[in-house]
Amino acid sequence: MRGAPAVVLLVALAACSFFDSEKPRPVQLYSPNGEPLNGGRLGTPTCADAMTGWFDRVDAGHDGAISLPEFLADARRQFAAMDLNHDGVLTPSVLARYRAPYLLAMRVPRERSDDSDQGRRGGGGGGLFRRGDNGGIPQDVADPVMLADVRLRNQVTLDDFMAYARRNFADLDRNHDGRVDKAELLHLCAKPGS
């Protein structure tokens, strides 16, 4: 499960190379703890700006690094924010409802077809992002919150999420000093291969 934070960034970067005929598709960004960092009222900051804003909020000690307790406190807060039913369980449908206000306005081109009605009916032509499908997550990329579902029950409890947050923190802590500094976090924003 090493490299899980990279999957979170992959959600953000997966669509970077997918273009329609006019402009790139919007990219949905998530913090390492699954918080939407753009879309809706948040606008469309760059990955570095979004991650820096998240980092500055989570670094409660304002010492230039996020400690494990700070990271876990953010994970607990984020789980509570996503748990709209207050039942201690996150499911894809609950996450989609939570994320709805944050989704980017995603323009999805229709596939060219002899049946011009196909795109309006929702058949074919879905592209990589579709509003309402998987809460704005690309369909071929794992959901950054549902990755915590290691028992494959299609649900995530607080215990699952906190265990995942601990693994995620260990992956982010590239120099293994027990803290995540801004450079380590911003490594998530680096283009693959750089």
ZAVEX-386171 format. One record per residue: y, x, z of N, C-alpha, C, CB in turn; residue in three letters. Coordinates in steps of 0.02 Angstrom, whole numbers. Atoms other than C-alpha are relative to their C-alpha. Glycine has a CB too. Layout:
N
+--------+--------+--------+--------+--------+--------+--------+--------+--------+--------+--------+--------+-------+
:   n.c2 :   n.c1 :   n.c3 :  ca.c2 :  ca.c1 :  ca.c3 :   c.c2 :   c.c1 :   c.c3 :  cb.c2 :  cb.c1 :  cb.c3 : lumro :
+--------+--------+--------+--------+--------+--------+--------+--------+--------+--------+--------+--------+-------+
:      Y :      X :      Z :      Y :      X :      Z :      Y :      X :      Z :      Y :      X :      Z :   ALA :
...
+--------+--------+--------+--------+--------+--------+--------+--------+--------+--------+--------+--------+-------+
//
This chain:
194
+--------+--------+--------+--------+--------+--------+--------+--------+--------+--------+--------+--------+-------+
:   n.c2 :   n.c1 :   n.c3 :  ca.c2 :  ca.c1 :  ca.c3 :   c.c2 :   c.c1 :   c.c3 :  cb.c2 :  cb.c1 :  cb.c3 : lumro :
+--------+--------+--------+--------+--------+--------+--------+--------+--------+--------+--------+--------+-------+
:    -60 :     42 :      0 :      0 :      0 :      0 :     62 :     44 :      0 :      0 :    -47 :     60 :   MET :
:    -57 :    -45 :      4 :    110 :    155 :    -11 :     40 :    -19 :    -62 :    -21 :     75 :     -2 :   ARG :
:    -41 :     15 :     57 :    255 :    130 :   -127 :     22 :    -73 :     -3 :    -37 :     17 :    -63 :   GLY :
:    -20 :     70 :      0 :    283 :    -51 :    -77 :     75 :    -10 :     -9 :    -22 :    -33 :     64 :   ALA :
:    -72 :     10 :     11 :    473 :    -28 :    -66 :     18 :      8 :    -74 :     40 :     50 :     42 :   PRO :
:    -14 :     -8 :     71 :    467 :     30 :   -245 :    -12 :    -65 :    -37 :    -44 :     56 :    -29 :   ALA :
:     13 :     65 :     32 :    395 :   -140 :   -290 :     61 :    -45 :      9 :    -63 :    -33 :     29 :   VAL :
:    -59 :     40 :    -12 :    547 :   -221 :   -209 :     54 :     19 :    -51 :     27 :      9 :     72 :   VAL :
:    -49 :    -21 :     49 :    659 :   -117 :   -318 :    -23 :    -18 :    -70 :     13 :     75 :      5 :   LEU :
:     25 :     18 :     66 :    546 :   -150 :   -466 :     21 :    -71 :    -18 :    -77 :      6 :     -2 :   LEU :
:    -25 :     67 :     13 :    594 :   -332 :   -446 :     71 :      4 :    -28 :      0 :    -43 :     65 :   VAL :
:    -69 :     -7 :     22 :    773 :   -276 :   -468 :      6 :     34 :    -67 :     39 :     38 :     51 :   ALA :
:     -8 :    -39 :     61 :    743 :   -156 :   -610 :    -46 :    -21 :    -57 :    -12 :     71 :     15 :   LEU :
:     50 :     17 :     50 :    597 :   -236 :   -703 :     30 :    -27 :    -64 :    -48 :    -49 :     28 :   ALA :
:    -29 :     32 :     59 :    709 :   -333 :   -820 :     51 :     43 :    -35 :     31 :    -65 :     19 :   ALA :
:    -53 :    -41 :     29 :    828 :   -191 :   -858 :    -13 :     16 :    -73 :      8 :     64 :     39 :   CYS :
:     14 :    -18 :     69 :    739 :   -150 :  -1020 :    -14 :    -61 :    -44 :    -58 :     47 :     -3 :   SER :
:     13 :     60 :     39 :    714 :   -331 :  -1074 :     67 :    -30 :    -20 :    -42 :    -51 :     41 :   PHE :
:    -63 :     25 :     26 :    857 :   -389 :  -1184 :    -14 :    -57 :    -48 :     40 :     55 :    -34 :   PHE :
:      2 :     48 :     54 :    886 :   -544 :  -1285 :     47 :     27 :    -53 :     19 :    -72 :     23 :   ASP :
:    -38 :    -26 :     56 :    986 :   -531 :  -1444 :     72 :     16 :     18 :     -2 :    -49 :    -57 :   SER :
:    -70 :     -9 :    -14 :   1155 :   -531 :  -1355 :     14 :     44 :     61 :     31 :    -66 :     10 :   GLU :
:    -16 :    -39 :    -59 :   1154 :   -460 :  -1179 :    -61 :      4 :     46 :     60 :    -31 :     38 :   LYS :
:     58 :     -8 :    -44 :   1036 :   -401 :  -1041 :     -7 :    -61 :     45 :      7 :     63 :     41 :   PRO :
:     13 :     54 :    -47 :    954 :   -527 :   -929 :     26 :     21 :     69 :    -76 :    -17 :      3 :   ARG :
:    -22 :    -17 :    -67 :   1023 :   -537 :   -752 :    -59 :     27 :     41 :     31 :    -62 :     35 :   PRO :
:     51 :    -31 :    -42 :    928 :   -440 :   -619 :      9 :    -26 :     71 :      4 :     77 :     -2 :   VAL :
:     -3 :     24 :    -69 :    886 :   -514 :   -449 :    -15 :     59 :     46 :    -50 :    -59 :     12 :   GLN :
:      9 :    -55 :    -47 :    905 :   -387 :   -307 :    -20 :    -26 :     69 :     65 :     42 :      5 :   LEU :
:     21 :     17 :    -68 :    819 :   -394 :   -137 :      2 :     62 :     44 :    -72 :    -31 :     -1 :   TYR :
:      2 :    -55 :    -48 :    836 :   -287 :     18 :    -73 :     18 :     14 :     36 :    -20 :     67 :   SER :
:     68 :    -17 :    -18 :    682 :   -196 :     84 :    -34 :    -53 :     43 :     -2 :     66 :     35 :   PRO :
:     28 :     55 :    -40 :    659 :   -346 :    201 :      4 :    -68 :    -35 :     36 :     -3 :     66 :   ASN :
:      3 :     61 :     39 :    670 :   -475 :     62 :     63 :    -42 :     -2 :    -53 :    -41 :     26 :   GLY :
:    -63 :     38 :      1 :    852 :   -529 :     82 :     30 :      2 :    -70 :     50 :     28 :     52 :   GLU :
:    -35 :     -2 :     64 :    935 :   -582 :    -81 :     67 :     35 :      8 :     11 :    -73 :    -27 :   PRO :
:    -61 :    -39 :     -5 :   1077 :   -461 :   -113 :     49 :    -15 :    -57 :    -16 :     74 :      0 :   LEU :
:    -47 :     20 :     53 :   1155 :   -542 :   -266 :    -17 :    -71 :    -22 :     -3 :     49 :    -60 :   ASN :
:      9 :     68 :     24 :   1169 :   -705 :   -358 :     41 :    -49 :     41 :    -73 :    -19 :      2 :   GLY :
:    -37 :     51 :    -35 :   1253 :   -865 :   -308 :     68 :     24 :     23 :    -39 :    -25 :     59 :   GLY :
:    -65 :    -18 :    -28 :   1402 :   -836 :   -195 :      9 :     76 :      9 :     11 :    -34 :     66 :   ARG :
:     -3 :    -72 :    -10 :   1359 :   -651 :   -183 :     21 :     38 :    -63 :    -66 :     26 :     24 :   LEU :
:    -19 :    -33 :     62 :   1398 :   -612 :   -365 :    -54 :     46 :    -26 :     64 :     38 :      9 :   GLY :
:     49 :    -45 :     30 :   1316 :   -471 :   -460 :     21 :     73 :     11 :     -7 :    -14 :    -75 :   THR :
:    -16 :    -71 :    -12 :   1348 :   -302 :   -375 :    -54 :     44 :    -32 :      6 :     14 :     75 :   PRO :
:     50 :    -48 :     22 :   1261 :   -146 :   -436 :    -53 :      8 :     55 :     33 :     69 :    -18 :   THR :
:     52 :    -12 :    -50 :   1100 :    -98 :   -350 :     27 :     44 :     57 :    -62 :     34 :    -33 :   CYS :
:    -27 :    -46 :    -51 :   1189 :     45 :   -259 :     49 :    -36 :     46 :     34 :     60 :    -33 :   ALA :
:    -48 :     37 :    -41 :   1330 :    -69 :   -200 :    -35 :    -50 :     45 :     52 :    -36 :    -44 :   ASP :
:     36 :     50 :    -40 :   1210 :   -205 :   -142 :    -39 :     33 :     56 :    -48 :    -40 :    -45 :   ALA :
:     39 :    -35 :    -52 :   1096 :    -83 :    -50 :     46 :     33 :     52 :    -45 :     54 :    -32 :   MET :
:    -48 :    -30 :    -47 :   1246 :      6 :     28 :     27 :    -53 :     48 :     58 :     34 :    -38 :   THR :
:    -23 :     54 :    -43 :   1313 :   -160 :     94 :    -53 :    -20 :     51 :     20 :    -60 :    -41 :   GLY :
:     55 :     17 :    -45 :   1142 :   -203 :    166 :     -8 :     56 :     52 :    -66 :    -10 :    -40 :   TRP :
:      8 :    -58 :    -45 :   1126 :    -27 :    241 :     53 :     -2 :     55 :      4 :     66 :    -39 :   PHE :
:    -55 :      0 :    -48 :   1297 :    -39 :    325 :     -8 :    -55 :     52 :     67 :     -8 :    -36 :   ASP :
:     11 :     55 :    -48 :   1250 :   -206 :    406 :    -57 :     16 :     47 :    -15 :    -65 :    -37 :   ARG :
:     60 :    -13 :    -40 :   1080 :   -146 :    467 :      9 :     60 :     46 :    -60 :     10 :    -45 :   VAL :
:    -13 :    -60 :    -40 :   1142 :     22 :    534 :     45 :    -20 :     59 :     33 :     56 :    -42 :   ASP :
:    -38 :     27 :    -57 :   1194 :    -57 :    699 :     34 :     55 :     41 :    -46 :    -40 :     46 :   ALA :
:    -30 :    -55 :    -38 :   1228 :    112 :    780 :     54 :     37 :    -38 :    -53 :     48 :     21 :   GLY :
:    -50 :    -32 :     43 :   1341 :    163 :    636 :     -4 :     76 :      2 :     70 :    -23 :     19 :   HIS :
:     11 :    -72 :     -3 :   1263 :    335 :    641 :    -24 :     29 :    -67 :    -51 :     16 :     54 :   ASP :
:     18 :    -24 :     66 :   1224 :    347 :    455 :    -75 :     -3 :    -16 :     23 :     70 :     -8 :   GLY :
:     72 :      6 :     12 :   1040 :    305 :    470 :    -25 :    -65 :     33 :    -40 :     61 :     27 :   ALA :
:     31 :     59 :    -28 :    931 :    154 :    503 :    -62 :     23 :     38 :    -18 :    -53 :    -56 :   ILE :
:     58 :    -16 :    -41 :    808 :    176 :    646 :    -53 :    -54 :     -9 :     19 :      7 :     76 :   SER :
:     53 :     51 :      4 :    641 :     85 :    654 :     20 :    -63 :     39 :    -66 :     28 :     27 :   LEU :
:    -21 :     62 :    -35 :    708 :    -35 :    790 :     53 :    -40 :    -39 :     26 :     18 :     69 :   PRO :
:    -51 :     35 :     39 :    860 :    -75 :    681 :    -32 :    -35 :    -61 :     55 :     49 :    -24 :   GLU :
:     33 :     28 :     58 :    749 :   -103 :    529 :    -42 :    -61 :     19 :    -45 :     54 :    -33 :   PHE :
:     42 :     56 :    -23 :    629 :   -215 :    626 :     43 :    -59 :     24 :    -46 :     23 :     56 :   LEU :
:    -45 :     54 :    -20 :    774 :   -314 :    700 :     24 :    -38 :    -61 :     60 :     28 :     41 :   ALA :
:    -21 :     32 :     62 :    835 :   -347 :    523 :    -58 :    -41 :    -30 :     25 :     52 :    -50 :   ASP :
:     58 :     36 :     27 :    658 :   -397 :    468 :    -10 :    -65 :     39 :    -64 :     45 :      5 :   ALA :
:      8 :     61 :    -41 :    645 :   -520 :    614 :     55 :    -51 :    -16 :      2 :     19 :     76 :   ARG :
:    -56 :     45 :     18 :    818 :   -592 :    573 :    -12 :    -31 :    -68 :     67 :     38 :      2 :   ARG :
:     10 :     25 :     67 :    774 :   -607 :    390 :    -58 :    -50 :     -2 :    -14 :     58 :    -48 :   GLN :
:     56 :     48 :     -3 :    607 :   -692 :    427 :     25 :    -67 :     26 :    -57 :     27 :     45 :   PHE :
:    -26 :     62 :    -28 :    698 :   -820 :    535 :     44 :    -37 :    -50 :     40 :     14 :     65 :   ALA :
:    -43 :     31 :     50 :    825 :   -851 :    396 :    -41 :    -32 :    -55 :     48 :     51 :    -30 :   ALA :
:     42 :     26 :     54 :    687 :   -878 :    267 :    -45 :    -58 :     23 :    -43 :     55 :    -29 :   MET :
:     46 :     51 :    -27 :    581 :   -990 :    381 :     37 :    -66 :      8 :    -29 :     23 :     68 :   ASP :
:    -39 :     62 :      0 :    670 :  -1151 :    334 :    -33 :    -56 :     38 :     13 :    -22 :    -71 :   LEU :
:     36 :     52 :    -36 :    534 :  -1259 :    411 :     -6 :     15 :     74 :    -70 :     -9 :    -30 :   ASN :
:      6 :    -22 :    -70 :    540 :  -1162 :    576 :    -71 :     -8 :     27 :     49 :    -40 :     44 :   HIS :
:     69 :      6 :    -20 :    351 :  -1162 :    578 :    -35 :     68 :      6 :    -38 :    -44 :    -48 :   ASP :
:     29 :    -66 :     -6 :    325 :   -974 :    580 :    -41 :     23 :    -59 :    -41 :      4 :     60 :   GLY :
:     39 :    -16 :     59 :    251 :   -971 :    405 :     44 :     -2 :    -62 :    -60 :    -48 :     -8 :   VAL :
:    -35 :      0 :     64 :    328 :   -920 :    239 :    -50 :    -11 :    -56 :     39 :     67 :    -11 :   LEU :
:     41 :     14 :     58 :    254 :   -989 :     79 :     44 :      8 :    -62 :    -33 :    -72 :      3 :   THR :
:    -42 :     -5 :     60 :    310 :   -970 :   -102 :     49 :    -58 :     -8 :    -44 :      3 :    -61 :   PRO :
:    -46 :     56 :      8 :    385 :  -1145 :   -100 :     58 :      3 :     49 :    -38 :    -67 :      9 :   SER :
:    -54 :     -8 :    -49 :    485 :  -1111 :     59 :     47 :     55 :    -23 :    -29 :     17 :     71 :   VAL :
:    -42 :    -54 :     25 :    546 :   -947 :    -14 :     43 :    -22 :    -60 :    -43 :     60 :    -20 :   LEU :
:    -38 :     24 :     58 :    599 :  -1033 :   -176 :     59 :    -43 :     24 :    -46 :    -41 :    -47 :   ALA :
:    -55 :     41 :    -27 :    701 :  -1160 :    -75 :     53 :     44 :     33 :    -27 :    -51 :     51 :   ARG :
:    -46 :    -45 :    -33 :    779 :  -1021 :     29 :     42 :     38 :    -52 :    -37 :     50 :     45 :   TYR :
:    -34 :    -42 :     50 :    824 :   -918 :   -126 :     43 :    -39 :    -49 :    -50 :     40 :    -37 :   ARG :
:    -35 :     40 :     51 :    892 :  -1061 :   -232 :     75 :     13 :     -2 :    -12 :    -74 :     13 :   ALA :
:    -72 :    -11 :      4 :   1075 :  -1035 :   -182 :     19 :     71 :    -24 :     31 :    -12 :     67 :   PRO :
:    -14 :    -69 :     18 :   1061 :   -848 :   -221 :    -18 :     17 :    -71 :    -35 :     45 :     47 :   TYR :
:     23 :    -16 :     67 :    982 :   -859 :   -392 :     58 :     11 :    -47 :    -45 :    -55 :    -27 :   LEU :
:    -50 :    -12 :     52 :   1081 :   -787 :   -534 :     -6 :    -54 :    -52 :    -10 :     71 :    -32 :   LEU :
:      4 :     46 :     57 :   1124 :   -901 :   -677 :    -38 :     37 :    -54 :     73 :    -23 :    -25 :   ALA :
:     44 :    -36 :     45 :    981 :   -847 :   -785 :     -8 :    -36 :    -66 :    -69 :     11 :     32 :   MET :
:      4 :     28 :     67 :    997 :   -881 :   -969 :    -66 :     20 :    -31 :     60 :     23 :    -44 :   ARG :
:     65 :    -14 :     28 :    826 :   -897 :  -1046 :     -1 :    -22 :    -73 :    -55 :    -37 :     40 :   VAL :
:      2 :     19 :     71 :    815 :   -890 :  -1236 :    -64 :    -36 :    -16 :      9 :     61 :    -44 :   PRO :
:     60 :     34 :     23 :    695 :  -1007 :  -1322 :    -33 :     43 :    -53 :     17 :    -70 :    -28 :   ARG :
:     35 :    -34 :     54 :    560 :   -935 :  -1432 :     15 :    -38 :    -64 :    -76 :      4 :     14 :   GLU :
:     -8 :     33 :     65 :    587 :   -970 :  -1614 :    -66 :    -32 :    -19 :     25 :     50 :    -55 :   ARG :
:     61 :     36 :     16 :    464 :  -1099 :  -1670 :     17 :    -56 :    -49 :    -34 :    -29 :     63 :   SER :
:    -10 :     58 :     44 :    442 :  -1234 :  -1799 :     15 :    -62 :     42 :    -61 :    -12 :    -45 :   ASP :
:    -12 :     57 :    -44 :    442 :  -1355 :  -1653 :     62 :     16 :     43 :    -62 :    -14 :     45 :   ASP :
:    -62 :    -17 :    -35 :    624 :  -1341 :  -1599 :      7 :    -35 :     67 :     59 :    -18 :    -43 :   SER :
:     -2 :     36 :    -63 :    592 :  -1462 :  -1456 :    -39 :     37 :     54 :    -28 :    -70 :     -9 :   ASP :
:     43 :    -35 :    -47 :    469 :  -1342 :  -1374 :     39 :     31 :     57 :    -40 :     53 :    -36 :   GLN :
:    -40 :    -33 :    -52 :    602 :  -1243 :  -1278 :     30 :    -50 :     48 :     53 :     42 :    -31 :   GLY :
:    -30 :     49 :    -44 :    685 :  -1400 :  -1210 :    -51 :    -31 :     46 :     34 :    -54 :    -41 :   ARG :
:     52 :     29 :    -41 :    519 :  -1466 :  -1146 :    -27 :     50 :     50 :    -57 :    -26 :    -44 :   ARG :
:     24 :    -49 :    -48 :    486 :  -1303 :  -1055 :    -62 :     36 :    -24 :    -14 :    -32 :     65 :   GLY :
:     58 :    -35 :     25 :    339 :  -1251 :  -1161 :     21 :     65 :    -33 :    -39 :    -43 :    -49 :   GLY :
:    -14 :    -65 :     32 :    336 :  -1069 :  -1218 :     70 :     24 :     17 :     -8 :     -6 :    -75 :   GLY :
:    -69 :    -24 :     -4 :    494 :   -966 :  -1226 :     27 :     10 :     69 :     43 :    -47 :    -34 :   GLY :
:    -24 :     -6 :    -68 :    504 :   -942 :  -1039 :     33 :     66 :     15 :    -55 :    -11 :     47 :   GLY :
:    -29 :    -65 :    -14 :    549 :   -760 :  -1044 :    -24 :     27 :     67 :     75 :     -5 :      0 :   GLY :
:     21 :    -32 :    -62 :    536 :   -648 :   -893 :     23 :    -38 :     62 :     28 :     71 :      3 :   LEU :
:    -25 :     38 :    -56 :    643 :   -753 :   -776 :      5 :    -74 :    -19 :     69 :     26 :     23 :   PHE :
:    -13 :     71 :      9 :    643 :   -941 :   -759 :     23 :    -28 :     67 :    -63 :    -37 :    -26 :   ARG :
:    -25 :     31 :    -61 :    747 :  -1034 :   -631 :    -54 :    -47 :     28 :     67 :    -38 :    -13 :   ARG :
:     49 :     44 :    -32 :    629 :  -1117 :   -509 :    -70 :     28 :     -1 :      1 :    -66 :    -34 :   GLY :
:     66 :    -30 :      1 :    477 :  -1012 :   -554 :      0 :     59 :     48 :    -20 :     22 :    -71 :   ASP :
:      9 :    -55 :    -47 :    431 :   -902 :   -406 :     67 :     22 :     30 :    -34 :     59 :    -35 :   ASN :
:    -62 :    -15 :    -34 :    607 :   -908 :   -335 :     42 :     54 :    -33 :    -15 :     21 :     69 :   GLY :
:    -41 :    -49 :     35 :    686 :   -798 :   -468 :    -32 :     68 :     -6 :     65 :      7 :     35 :   GLY :
:     36 :    -63 :      6 :    556 :   -660 :   -458 :    -32 :      3 :    -69 :    -55 :      8 :     57 :   ILE :
:     35 :     -5 :     63 :    493 :   -595 :   -625 :    -73 :    -19 :      9 :      5 :     71 :    -30 :   PRO :
:     68 :     27 :     -7 :    325 :   -677 :   -657 :    -53 :     54 :      1 :    -13 :    -48 :    -54 :   GLN :
:     50 :    -52 :      1 :    236 :   -512 :   -683 :     11 :     53 :     54 :     -1 :     33 :    -68 :   ASP :
:    -15 :    -46 :    -54 :    303 :   -429 :   -524 :    -15 :    -36 :     66 :     74 :     25 :     -2 :   VAL :
:     16 :     29 :    -65 :    241 :   -458 :   -346 :     64 :    -19 :     37 :    -42 :     48 :     42 :   ALA :
:    -57 :     22 :    -40 :    359 :   -555 :   -234 :      8 :     48 :     59 :    -11 :    -74 :     25 :   ASP :
:    -11 :    -50 :    -53 :    440 :   -435 :   -108 :    -16 :    -26 :     70 :     70 :     23 :     -2 :   PRO :
:     18 :     28 :    -65 :    405 :   -553 :     38 :    -76 :    -14 :      2 :     40 :    -65 :     15 :   VAL :
:     71 :     17 :      1 :    232 :   -612 :    -14 :    -46 :     61 :     -1 :    -15 :    -44 :    -59 :   MET :
:     41 :    -62 :     -6 :    174 :   -430 :    -21 :    -27 :      8 :     70 :     42 :     61 :    -19 :   LEU :
:     23 :     -4 :    -69 :    155 :   -449 :    167 :    -64 :    -41 :     11 :     54 :    -24 :     48 :   ALA :
:     59 :     42 :     -5 :     13 :   -573 :    135 :    -62 :     41 :    -18 :      6 :    -62 :    -46 :   ASP :
:     56 :    -45 :     16 :   -124 :   -441 :    144 :    -68 :    -36 :      5 :      0 :     59 :     47 :   VAL :
:     63 :     39 :     -4 :   -257 :   -574 :    185 :     -6 :    -51 :    -56 :     -4 :    -35 :     68 :   ARG :
:      1 :     43 :     59 :   -215 :   -668 :     25 :    -11 :    -74 :     16 :    -55 :     23 :    -47 :   LEU :
:      2 :     70 :    -20 :   -187 :   -837 :    107 :     56 :    -41 :    -31 :      3 :     -6 :     76 :   ARG :
:    -59 :     31 :     31 :    -29 :   -876 :      6 :     50 :    -23 :     53 :    -22 :    -59 :    -44 :   ASN :
:    -48 :     12 :    -53 :     71 :   -874 :    167 :     10 :     64 :     39 :    -24 :    -58 :     46 :   GLN :
:    -17 :    -59 :    -39 :    157 :   -745 :    276 :     24 :    -23 :     69 :     54 :     43 :    -36 :   VAL :
:    -22 :     14 :    -68 :    170 :   -758 :    465 :     49 :     54 :     23 :    -61 :     -5 :     49 :   THR :
:    -45 :    -51 :    -26 :    296 :   -664 :    571 :    -39 :     65 :     14 :     34 :    -24 :     65 :   LEU :
:     40 :    -60 :    -12 :    157 :   -543 :    624 :    -14 :     37 :    -65 :    -66 :    -17 :     35 :   ASP :
:     12 :    -32 :     66 :    113 :   -511 :    440 :     63 :     35 :    -23 :    -23 :    -53 :    -52 :   ASP :
:    -63 :    -26 :     26 :    295 :   -485 :    397 :     23 :     62 :     38 :     54 :    -54 :      3 :   PHE :
:    -20 :    -58 :    -40 :    329 :   -365 :    541 :    -46 :     60 :    -14 :     -1 :    -18 :     75 :   MET :
:     45 :    -55 :     18 :    174 :   -262 :    499 :     20 :     29 :    -67 :    -74 :    -25 :     -2 :   ALA :
:    -23 :    -23 :     66 :    234 :   -253 :    319 :     66 :     39 :      7 :      9 :    -60 :    -48 :   TYR :
:    -64 :    -35 :    -10 :    409 :   -203 :    378 :    -12 :     70 :     27 :     45 :    -40 :     48 :   ALA :
:     16 :    -67 :    -26 :    333 :    -58 :    476 :    -25 :     46 :    -56 :    -53 :     -5 :     57 :   ARG :
:     25 :    -40 :     57 :    239 :      2 :    321 :     57 :     16 :    -48 :    -56 :    -38 :    -37 :   ARG :
:    -57 :     -8 :     45 :    395 :    -23 :    216 :     47 :     55 :     26 :     38 :    -67 :     -9 :   ASN :
:    -43 :    -50 :    -30 :    499 :     80 :    337 :    -30 :     70 :     -9 :     12 :    -15 :     75 :   PHE :
:     33 :    -65 :      7 :    371 :    221 :    333 :      6 :     26 :    -72 :    -74 :     -4 :     20 :   ALA :
:     -6 :    -19 :     71 :    378 :    221 :    142 :     72 :     21 :    -16 :    -22 :    -57 :    -46 :   ASP :
:    -71 :    -16 :     13 :    569 :    223 :    141 :     20 :     67 :     32 :     45 :    -55 :     26 :   LEU :
:    -16 :    -61 :    -37 :    575 :    367 :    266 :    -33 :     60 :    -35 :    -24 :     -5 :     75 :   ASP :
:     29 :    -50 :     44 :    543 :    497 :    132 :     -8 :     69 :     34 :     41 :      7 :    -61 :   ARG :
:      5 :    -66 :    -33 :    575 :    649 :    245 :    -36 :     -5 :     68 :     69 :     30 :      9 :   ASN :
:     41 :     11 :    -60 :    473 :    574 :    390 :     34 :     22 :     64 :    -66 :     36 :     -8 :   HIS :
:    -36 :    -17 :    -61 :    609 :    598 :    521 :      9 :    -60 :     46 :     67 :     31 :    -17 :   ASP :
:     -5 :     60 :    -42 :    592 :    422 :    591 :     64 :    -40 :    -11 :     -4 :     19 :     72 :   GLY :
:    -62 :     35 :     16 :    756 :    364 :    512 :      5 :     -5 :    -76 :     63 :     37 :     30 :   ARG :
:    -14 :      7 :     72 :    808 :    301 :    341 :     74 :      9 :    -10 :    -25 :    -70 :    -28 :   VAL :
:    -71 :    -11 :     14 :    972 :    374 :    282 :     17 :    -34 :    -66 :     18 :     76 :     -1 :   ASP :
:    -23 :     34 :     60 :   1076 :    305 :    141 :    -30 :     29 :    -64 :     77 :      2 :     -3 :   LYS :
:     29 :    -32 :     59 :   1011 :    432 :     15 :    -72 :    -22 :    -11 :      4 :     76 :      6 :   ALA :
:     70 :     23 :      6 :    831 :    381 :     53 :     -2 :    -72 :    -26 :    -36 :      6 :     67 :   GLU :
:     -2 :     70 :     23 :    876 :    198 :     30 :     21 :     -4 :    -73 :     47 :    -41 :     44 :   LEU :
:    -26 :      3 :     68 :    974 :    228 :   -129 :    -48 :     29 :    -51 :     66 :     35 :     -5 :   LEU :
:     53 :    -24 :     45 :    823 :    317 :   -201 :    -33 :    -60 :    -35 :    -53 :     43 :     39 :   HIS :
:     28 :     60 :     30 :    762 :    139 :   -233 :     39 :    -21 :    -63 :      1 :    -58 :     51 :   LEU :
:    -41 :     19 :     57 :    905 :    118 :   -356 :     -6 :     49 :    -59 :     72 :     -5 :     21 :   CYS :
:      7 :    -50 :     54 :    858 :    273 :   -458 :    -43 :    -29 :    -56 :    -31 :     65 :     28 :   ALA :
:     39 :     22 :     57 :    793 :    238 :   -631 :    -69 :     34 :      4 :     35 :     17 :    -68 :   LYS :
:     67 :    -30 :     -1 :    604 :    266 :   -645 :      0 :     64 :    -43 :    -52 :    -50 :    -27 :   PRO :
:      5 :    -63 :     35 :    568 :    445 :   -695 :     58 :     47 :     12 :     -5 :    -13 :    -73 :   GLY :
:    -57 :    -46 :    -13 :    733 :    516 :   -630 :     -6 :     32 :     67 :     67 :    -38 :     -5 :   SER :
+--------+--------+--------+--------+--------+--------+--------+--------+--------+--------+--------+--------+-------+
//
